[in-house]
Amino acid sequence: MKTVVVIPARLKSTRFPKKPLIDILGKSMIQRVYEKCLEVIPKELVYVATDATEISEHCESLGFNVVLTSEDCLTGTDRIAEFAKVVEADYYINVQGDEPVINSQDIKKVYDLISEYNGEIINGYCEIDHEEDFQSVGLPKVVFREDKRLLYMSRAPIPFNKTKEFIKGFRQVCIYAFPKKALENFTQTNGKTLFENIEDIEILRFLELGYDIRMVELSKDSVPVDYPEDLEKVLKILKND
């Protein structure tokens, strides 16, 4: 069974334009993500999927595998679905292009679990340690069944209670694994689904289409860069390495 790792990247982020090419201590963000993938996955199985020639040319100059997609993709998962029409595989692992300090062992864990959960969609999560993260709209919060299948995901602080006290929470870690057929079905909707659109969380489209999503616990090392100020957290981690 062939599995490839795909890093979706676009220039026109509303919250942080051109962030894949931002310089982080001498390397672009997309370069740092790609190199993290190479720590655990053979190079011939790692790709960047982008709608921007500027990103494509940058990746090619570094010797990275890159596929140019259209500008019409609604989400990163739509971009991977388009990529899947060009590069044949049984499974596609999505590693977000704005995770420059992602733990490569988390990528490997998802890669290795595909054989155990063959045919299922897999997504990562970790426990939330700080109430600030629990309240942050930038971090999707996760609730799941006892068997770790996803119940719902929201930018709101869930699970919540009448006292408004932070007791326990979990957040999404943006490493996904998709079987090819699920990606094909993902793009058959007429735009984003209701809750996906409201929450701006693309994994909800699968949930709304009736798919089970297997949540797997990963490390707490993930630091998504959604806003320019998030770079300060990344720089602090890199300087302490």
N, C-alpha and C positions, 0 to 999 in steps of 0.2 A: 504494500500500500504506500503510494507516494504522498508525502506531505511537504508542502513548501511554506516558508515564512514570508509574509508580505507586509511591508511598511507603507501604509497610505500616507501621502503627503500633499498638501496644497498650499499655495501662496496666500490665498485670499481669506484667511481666517479673520472673522470680524473682531475677535477679542485680541488677537496678536498677529497682525499681518506679517508675512514673510518669515514666520518663526522657524521653519525647517532650516533656513540658511543663516540664522543668527549665530554669531561667533561665540563659542563658549570655551574660553581658555585655549584658543588656537585651533579649535575644531568646530565645524558646523553642528547644529543639533542633530540633523539627519545622519551625519557621519558617526556621531557618538552612539546613536540608536543602532545603526547598521553594525558597528563594531561589537556592540554588546551581543547581537544575534550571532555573529561569527565566533564568539567564544564557545558556543555549544552546538551550532548548526553548520554543516558544510556550506561553503560559499555558493556552490551551484544550486542550493535550495533557498537562498535568501534574495529577495527582490525588493525594490522600491517601486510603488505604483503612484504616479503623479500626473496631474493635468498641466503642469507648468514646464515649459522648455528650459527655464532657468534652473529649476531643480534637476531636471533630467540631465542637462549638460554638466552640472556640478557633480552629480553622481557618476556619470560616465568618466569624468576627469579623474575620479578616485578609483576607477576600475570596478564600480558596483554594477550589479545587474539591475536594470531599470526598464520599466514598461510605461509608455506614455498613454494615458487614458483621456477620456473626454472631460470637458468642463461641466458636464450636465449631471454628474453624480451628486445625489442629495446628501450622502454620508460617506464615511470611510468604508463602510461595509458594502455600499453600492459600488464603490470604486474597486473593491476586491472582487465583487461579482463580475464586473466588467473585465478585470484582469484574468479571471478564471476562464473567460472565453478565449484568451490568448495562450495562457500557460496551463497545460493539462495537469491535473493532480486529483487525488481522492479527497484530500483535506487541505485546508488553507488556514494557517495560523496568522492572525492579525496582531501585530505588535505596533502600538501607536507611535507615530513619528515625533511625538512631543514628550517622550520618556527617556531623556538622556542618561539617567542613572538607574535605569531598570535593572533588576537583578537577573542576570543571564540564567541562573539556575531555575528561576520561575518559568522562563521560556522552555527550558529543557523538561521541566516537570509536566507542563501542558503537552508538550510533544510526546513524552513517554506515556501519558495517560490516554492518548487517542486509541491505542490498541485495547485498553480496558473498557473504554466507553465508545467503542466504534459505532458510528452512525449518529451520535449525539452531538449537540452544540455544547461547547465547554467555555466557561468564563471564570476568571479569577476573582477572588475577594480576599480581604484581610480584616482583622478587627481594628476598630477605631480606638485610639488611646486618649484622644483629647476632645473635649467638648467643642472647641473651635472647629475642628474638622467635621464633627457631627452636624454643626449648624451651617457649614459652608455649602452654598449652592453650587460650587464648582466640583464637588465630589458626590457622585451618585451613591446613595445608600442602598443597601441590599437587605431584603428579608427572604428567607428560604424555608422550605420544609425540613423535617428531621432528616430526610434522605438527601438533603443538599440540593434539591431541585428548586429553582427560582420561583418565588411567589410574586414578588414585585420589586421594582427598583425606582427610586425617586431622588430628586434633588432636595426634597424636603427632609427634615430630620425624622427618620423612621427607624425602629418603632418608637412611638411617642406615648406619653401618658398624661393624666390629668394634672399631675404636680409640675409638669414641664421640666422634670429632672432628667438629666442624661444618666442613664443606667448602663446600657450596653448598645453598641451599634457596630455595623460592618459596612465597609465601603468597597466599591468595585475596583479591581485591579485590571487595567485594560489590556489583557491578553486574552484573545478569543481563539477558538478552533471551530471551523465550520466545515461540515461535509459539503461536497459540491452541489448536491441536490438542494440543500437548504438555501444556499446562495442563489440558486436559480429561482426558487420560490420567493425569496426576499424581494426580488426586483419585479415581481408580477403585480404588486399593489399599485394603485393609482396614486402615487405620491406617498408621503409618510402616513402612517396609521395614527389614530386619534391620540393615544397616550404617548406614543413616540414623539409626536409633534409638540404636545403640551410640555412634556418633560425635557425635550431635546436629548433623549437617550435612545440611541438607535437599536440597542438590544431588545427594547420593548416591542419592536415590530415583530420579532420572532415569537415573543410571548403572545401577542395579539393574534398571530396567525395560527396559534395552537401548538407551537413547539414547546417541548420541555427543554430547559436549559440547566445543564449540570454545573453547579458552582463548586470550584475547588479552591481550597485555602492556599494562599501564596504568602510570600514575605511582606513585610510592611515597608520595604525599601522604595516602592514606587513613589515618584514625585512628578505628577503631571504638570506640564507648563502650559497653563491656560491663559495666564496674564503675564505681562513683563515683570511684575513684582515676584512672580514665582521663581524667576531665575536666581534670586538671592538665596533661596533654599538649595538650589542645585549647586551654585558656586561654593556654598559653605561645605556641602558634602564632598565635592571634588577637591577642595583645598585641604580637607582633613584626611583624604586617602593617602 
